[in-house]
Each structure stands twice: as structure tokens, then as C-alpha cells.
Amino acid sequence: MAKPKLNLATDPRVPEKFKSYPKAVRQKMQALRKIVIETAKEIDDIDSLEETLKWGEPSFLTTHGSTLRMDWKPKKPDQYAMYFKCTSRLVETFREVYPDTFSFDGKRAIVFQLNDDVPVKELKQCIEATLRYHHVKKHPTLEI
């Protein structure tokens, strides 16, 4: 049986936020957005994804997941990041599974430099763990 189509609900403020980024950053942020949506479409137990703004940052929510945010800040113009709930085990697990693949900011973010090649396969595994967090949080490596 085919997986049902993903219901993507996008807050109208989100496209405006993407338009506010400098062009080079916008392309990187849109690429991250595409990876998140592609990943959600591939997960059998996710049938809806909410795209909204949390703390002014593009964010994704699912019924059984943890909030996933992303943003670029003018204070650090050469980098952008994907943010995770710092009280979860997400970033500490990503750091354990992918110690040499990603750069991290404490327990809250995977950080990318604007000139980085994003390791898509590994990032999709991190995104899946986030979007399914309440189903996988008892597993030692979050099923990664």
C-alpha cells in the first residue's frame, strides 16, 4: 500500500521570512527546507507537517516529533543552522553518531558554513529522528 500524500500546512509568514534572507543564504535555507519536506514525505508514520515560525525562525512540527527550526543570523553571516530542542537527546545523539560529519553548537544546533556541502543522507537521518522523536527517544541512537 502506498504511503498517503503528506499534508503540508505552511504559515503564509514563512515564505516572507525566506524572502528576507540575502540571496546566497536564501538558496541554502531553501535547500534545507526541501530536505526536511522530502524526509517527512519518506516517513511512513508522518502524514502531516506544519511549517510555521517559532521565535521568528522557519520551523517544522509533527504530531509525534520535536520542533525543528532553522535560521541564519546577521551576527554570523557565514553560517546558518538547524536548531533542535536543547532538552532533548537529539544533538547529543547526532554528535555521538556523526562526530566528524557535522559541526555542532552545544546541545541545540547543527551548524553549516555557507560554503559547506551538506551531507544530505546523514542530515535526513537526523531530521527523521527529530520528526519522529517521541517514537524513537527511548532507543540509544534514536534509530539512526
N, C-alpha and C positions, 0 to 999 in steps of 0.2 A: 504494500500500500504506500502510495506516495505521501511525502510529508506535506501537510497543509501549507498554503501560502502564508508567509509572515505578514502579520498586520503591523505596519509601521505607522505610528502616530507621531507626527512631527509638529512641535510647537512652532508657530509662524515666526517667533523671535530667533529661532536657531539659524535660518538662512541669513538673517540680518547680521547675526554675530559673525558668521563666516565671511560676509562681505566686508566686515570691519578690519579683518586681518590684512597686513601687507600681502601683495600678490604671491611672493615666494612662500610665505608662511601659509597662506590660504590653500595653496596646492598641497602642501604637506598635511595640513589639517583635514582637508577633504579626502586625502588618501587614507588617513586613519579612520575617518568616518566610514568610508567604503569597506574597509577591513572589518569594522565592528558589525556593520549590517550584513555583510557576506557571512561572517561567522554565525550570527544569530540565525540566518536562513538555513545553515547547515546543522543546527542543533535540533534533534527530534522533539525534545520536550519544551521548546520555546515556540509559541505561536503568535506572540505579540511583543513588540519592542516599542517603548516610549522614548522619544528623543525630545529633550527639553533643555532648559537652562537651570543649573543649580549653581549658586554663587556666581552667576553671570557666565558660567562655563558650559559649553555643549556637554550634555550628559545623557546617559542611556540607562533605562530602568527595565527590569523584567520582574515577573511575579516572584520567582524563586532565586533572584540574583542579588548581588550587591551593586550599588551605584558605581558606574564607571564614568569618569569625567575626562575631558581633555582640554588643553588650553596652551596658549602662547602668551608670554608676558613681555611687555616692552623693556622691563628691567633686565631681562636676559634674552636679548634679541636673537641670539644664535641658537636657541634651543626651544623646544616645545615638549610637552609631556602628556602622559596618560596617568590620571590620578585614581587612586583606589581608597576605600575606607581604611583609615590608618589603624583602626582597632580590629580589623580582620587579619587573617593569616595570609592574605593574598601576596603582598610584596615580599614578606619573609620567605614564602614558599617559592616565588619566582626567583628570588635571589639564590635559593638552595638548588633549584633545578637548572637554572641558567646563569651561573655565576660569571661567565665570561661573554655572554651574549648581549646583555643589556647593561645600561648604566642606571643606577637607582638613586632616588632621593629619599633617604630614611625608610620609613615603613609606608610611604604614601604614593610613590610615583616611579614610573619608568620614564627616563629622560632620553630624548633624542636630540642630537645636534642637527641643524638644518641640512648639513651635507652628508648625514648618515644614510646608508642603505638600511631600511627597516627589515629585520629578519621576520618576514611575514608568517611563515609556518609556526615559529615559536611564539610570536605575538598572538596569533589566533588561538593557540592553546591557553595562553594567559587570559585572553578575552573570554573564551569559553568557560574557564574556571570561575571568572567573575560573574558572568551572566547566569551561571548555574550554582553559585556559591552555597546556597542553603541546601542543595542536594549533595555537594561534594566536600563540605567543610570538615567532615569527620575523617576523611581519607588523608593519610600522611602527606601526600603530594598533590592533593586536590584533583586526583585522577589525571594529572598531566603525565 
